[in-house]
Amino acid sequence: MKEVENILNILKETRKAIEKNEPSIIKNLSNQTIHTASLTQDADNIAVAVVVYSLAKIFERTDYKQLKGWNNFYSITSKALNNSIADLEKNDLEKFRKDFGFLTKAINKISGKLKKYIQEVLSKAKINKASRLYEHGLSLEKTAKLLGVSMFDLADYTGKTGISEVQYGQTVSPRMRVKWLKEIFE
């Protein structure tokens, strides 16, 4: 795992935001992990980005809180988050991965409509975060593989959002390059 302290901070801030019911803060925290994930292609950073973003999307839906199974989901999520934080504080990465996995497994403990809704949120979160990794320069194939999404779904999403058309690097003409080199060596 890369940048353990950063992940620990993001999970602590996520816990606070959940307690204060501030889903927009949770979403911003998820975005903070994407840059590191794009550079390191670290599975743990990617998992944190997806799960934290999913939690933001889930907690911003106030109608979910009225559905059967919400209290169970909230309880399991809180416990898994607290355990994951404690594991990172002890630098026990194996236990962290196990406990953090319970956040996604919490969905399987829920029944009815809430389970279906949350599964859909997780699926869309993977595609959203995959598109952000692609935007940071990873290839479509590599990004799809890292997040376990299909290249078709990722290409479809990035095409609709315009991410595929973003150009960060601009090509400099040969004339301009020669001019810069002359300036450097004169």
N, C-alpha and C positions, 0 to 999 in steps of 0.2 A: 504494500500500500504506500502510495506517495502522499506526502503532506498530511500526516496524521493529525497534527495540531489544527490545521485548517478544517479538516473533516470534523474533529471534535468540537471546534467552535461552531461550525454550521449546525451540528446536531443539537448543541446546547441552545443556540438561538432559535432553532426550530421548535424545541420543547417549550421555550418561553412564549413564542408566537402562538402555539397551539393553545396554551393555557390562557392567553389573552385574547384568543379568537381573532388573530390578525393574519389571514391567509395571504395577503399581498406581500407581507414580509417573508413568509415561507417561500413564496415563488421567487423572490429576489435572492434568497439564500441558495436556492437550487441553481440559479444562473451563475452564481459565484464558482460553482464546482466545474462548470462546463469548460472553462478555459484550461484549467489544470488537466481535466480529462482529455482534452484534445491534444495537449502537448505530451502527456505521459501515456495515454491510451490505457490507463490503469482501470481495471475492472471495478475495483472498490469505489473509486471516484465516480465512475459512470453509474453504478448502482445507487449511490447516495443521491446523485443528481436526479435520477428517475424517480426514486421513492419520495424524496422531499418535494419534487414538483407535483407528484401524484397527491401527496398529502395536502398541498396548497389547493389543488383543484377540488379535492374531496371536502375540505373544511370551508371552502367558500360557498358550497351548496348548502344553504341552511335547511332546505327541505329534506336532505338526507338524515338530519338529526331527528326527524319525526318517524323514520322508518324502523321497523322491527330489526333488531340486531345492532343498532347504533351504539348502545351502551357497551355491548360486548366488543365491538370493533374499537371503540375509544379506549377501553380498558386494556386490550391486548396491544394496541398501538403504543399507548403510554408506557406500558411495562417493557416492551421491546426497545423503545427509544431510550428509556432509563438504563436498561441493561447494556445497550450498545455504547452509551456514553461511559458507563462504569468500566466496560471492557477496554475502551480506548485509553481511559485514564490509567489503567493498569498495564497498558501496552500489550494486551492479550488479543492479537489480531485474529487468531483462530476462533476464539469465543465470540469476538465481535462479529465475524462473518456469520456465525450460527445465529446469534441473537438478532442481528440486523435482518437476517432472512425471515424472521418471524413477522416482520412488518408486512411483507408480501403474503406470508402464510395466514395472516390475520383475516384475509379475505375469505379463505376457505372455511373459517369458523362462523361465517355469516350465512344466513339463508335469505331466500326471497329476492325481492327487487334490489335491495341494497347491494347484495353480492354482485348481481349483474351490472349495476351502475358502476361499482368500484372497479370491477374487472375491465370495463370499458375505459375508465379513466386511466388505469395503468397501461393499457395497450396504447392509448393515444399519447400518454406521457413518453413512452419509449420512442414513438415516432417523432414527437416534438423535440426531444433531447437529441435524437439521432440527427435531425435536421440541423441543430445547432452545432453538432460536431462536424458535420459536413460543411457548414458555413465557415468553420474555423480551418478548413483546408484538408480534412481527411477525405479519402476517396469514398465514393458512394458505396462500393462493395465492402470496404473495410469498416465503414460506419455501420452498415446494415448487419454485418457479422458481429461486431462488438456488442450491439444492442439486441441482437436476436430478432430483427425485423426483416421483412422481405425487401429486396431492392425495389420491387415494383411499388410497394406502399410508400417507401421513402422517396422515391423519384416522383410519385404522384403528389405527395405532400409538399416537397420542395418546389415542385413546378407551380403549385397553387399559391404558395406564399411568396414566390419570387426569389427565394434564397439561392436557387441555382443560377440566377443571373447576376448576383452580387459579385463585383470584381474588386478585390482588395489591392491586388498588384496591378500596376499599369505598366505596360511595355514602354520603354524609352527608345526613341528612334536611335539608329546607329550614329547619326550626325551629332545628336545631343551627347551620346556617350563619349565620342571622340573629343568633343568640346570640353567635357568634364575632365577627361584624362589630361588634356593639354593644360588645363588650369591647375591640376594637381601637380604635374611635373615641371611647371614653369617657375 
